[in-house]
């Protein structure tokens, strides 16, 4: 973890130098996007809200430096949404019974509903954009489906996992999560069997 934190700090110090560099607008936005990805990933690995916030700010700034006709604009928006969801999910127990985890997840969703709604809207915007690349669209739809499933909206989640696979049929996360969603519904008896079969 010390190496991850040190690397994130080096990335942040590099990001501070972007404005004074000889890079032009698009290059600056692309470099900020890469820096935001690295910092957000480090923040997620370390469960560090400060790093997640800094990564989100870098992605927001890069998004502001681009136009909605550029694919990188949607990659940056995707990063912002990921940072929001990851921050909201910090503190959820990983070693708990399924009943305890479901209760904690429901409370987490209630207490963070405004930010999570914002993230879901961003994922939907990215996924439905004709300017976003297929990989980013698919990842956004998959993450939107994850958010919906965690909120108990499994039927909608199912649809967005399918959208993710339509955008990129090789998205293993979407395929695996879709299969897990169906298996969980069948095992728990939640939902009507006819709907699941359909």
Secondary structure as UniProt FT lines:
FT   HELIX           2..16
FT   TURN            19..20
FT   HELIX           25..46
FT   HELIX           49..64
FT   TURN            68..69
FT   HELIX           71..89
FT   TURN            90..91
FT   HELIX           98..111
FT   HELIX           113..128
FT   HELIX           134..150
FT   TURN            151..152
FT   HELIX           154..167
FT   TURN            169..170
FT   HELIX           172..188
FT   HELIX           193..197
//
